[in-house]
């Protein structure tokens, strides 16, 4: 808590192109946390375990945000088709961060991709491409 406000860690997204590497986050996540009395703390998607542990030690909760697809290899499948676009940095960092938050017994909320990574972390699977698979 900071000044009576719970600190909520939230995962950024990550993009890399030929010119730049970027971390980014939809501003609406920050606004929502502030609106409901919290203080957001952004955890960079490509942060290593030590950095994640430090940042998470400052948090009272964790929000796993939306974003690109989860690599099907994490739930024992191969990529089905070109509609599946994984986020490798997040696929490495978010399960580790989720495990750390579990160990600290922090409340965790997953939105879209965040809920999917929680599902996979706890042994679930996903439909990669709903129209193609149903």
Buried (B, 14 or more C-beta within 10 A) or exposed (E): EEEEBBBBBBBBBBBEEEEEEEBEBBEEBBEBBEEEEBBBBBBBBBBEEEEBBEBBEEBBBBBBBBBBBBBBEBBEEEBEEEEBEBBEBBBBBBBBBBEBBBEEEBEBBBBEBBBBBBBBBEEEEBEBBEEEEE
